[in-house]
Amino acid sequence: YYVITDFAGAGESVVKLPNTGNETVLDAIANVGGLSSVSSKRVWIARPAPNGSGDQILPVDWLGITRRGTTRTNFQILPGDRVFVMGN
């Protein structure tokens, strides 16, 4: 899977990580060292659609996961997923 971080006009970073089958969104962000100071907390997963027709977009409630302990959008990462972190 990939974690793609936007640096608010200063480019993007793409990190490729191995999928062991147990990673969640929170694990993915931790594996790249957390969010940067210019991250907006807007996070989503682009997941290849099962039938090959485009992507599924899964919005992530970052504050819910990290501040309120809500796990509903702490999705399990699947092979081929791209986790996007938007810059401010």
C-alpha positions as CSV (number, residue, x, y, z in Angstrom):
1,Y,0.0,0.0,0.0
2,Y,1.0,3.6,-0.3
3,V,0.8,6.7,1.9
4,I,0.7,9.9,-0.1
5,T,1.2,13.1,1.8
6,D,0.6,16.6,0.3
7,F,2.9,19.3,1.7
8,A,0.7,22.3,1.0
9,G,2.3,23.6,-2.2
10,A,5.8,22.2,-1.3
11,G,5.2,18.9,-3.2
12,E,4.0,15.5,-2.3
13,S,5.7,12.5,-0.6
14,V,4.9,8.9,-1.6
15,V,5.9,6.1,0.7
16,K,5.4,2.4,-0.3
17,L,4.9,0.1,2.6
18,P,4.4,-3.7,2.9
19,N,1.0,-5.0,3.7
20,T,1.0,-7.8,6.4
21,G,-2.8,-7.9,6.6
22,N,-3.1,-6.2,10.0
23,E,-2.5,-2.5,9.2
24,T,-5.1,0.1,9.8
25,V,-5.2,3.8,8.8
26,L,-3.7,4.7,12.2
27,D,-0.8,2.2,11.6
28,A,-0.2,3.6,8.1
29,I,0.2,7.1,9.4
30,A,2.4,5.9,12.3
31,N,4.6,4.0,9.8
32,V,5.4,7.3,8.0
33,G,6.2,9.2,11.2
34,G,2.8,10.8,11.8
35,L,1.2,13.8,10.2
36,S,3.4,16.8,9.3
37,S,2.8,20.3,10.7
38,V,1.1,21.3,7.4
39,S,-1.3,18.3,7.3
40,S,-4.9,19.3,7.4
41,K,-6.2,16.2,9.1
42,R,-8.2,15.4,5.8
43,V,-7.4,11.8,5.2
44,W,-9.0,9.2,2.9
45,I,-8.3,5.9,1.3
46,A,-8.5,5.4,-2.5
47,R,-9.2,1.6,-2.9
48,P,-9.3,-0.2,-6.2
49,A,-13.0,-1.2,-6.9
50,P,-13.6,-4.9,-6.9
51,N,-14.9,-4.9,-10.4
52,G,-12.0,-2.8,-11.8
53,S,-14.1,0.2,-12.6
54,G,-12.4,3.1,-10.8
55,D,-11.7,3.6,-7.1
56,Q,-13.8,3.5,-3.9
57,I,-13.1,6.6,-1.8
58,L,-13.3,5.9,2.0
59,P,-13.3,9.1,4.0
60,V,-11.4,8.9,7.4
61,D,-12.5,10.7,10.5
62,W,-9.0,11.5,11.8
63,L,-10.1,13.4,14.9
64,G,-12.6,10.6,15.6
65,I,-9.9,8.0,15.5
66,T,-7.2,9.9,17.4
67,R,-9.2,12.1,19.9
68,R,-12.5,10.3,20.5
69,G,-11.5,6.6,20.1
70,T,-14.0,6.0,17.3
71,T,-12.8,3.1,15.3
72,R,-15.5,3.1,12.6
73,T,-13.2,4.8,10.0
74,N,-9.9,3.3,11.1
75,F,-10.2,1.0,8.1
76,Q,-8.0,-2.0,7.6
77,I,-5.5,-1.4,4.8
78,L,-5.7,-3.7,1.8
79,P,-3.1,-4.4,-0.9
80,G,-3.2,-1.6,-3.5
81,D,-4.8,1.0,-1.2
82,R,-3.5,4.6,-1.3
83,V,-3.9,6.5,1.9
84,F,-4.0,10.2,1.1
85,V,-3.2,13.0,3.6
86,M,-4.1,16.5,2.3
87,G,-2.0,19.5,3.2
88,N,-3.4,22.7,4.7
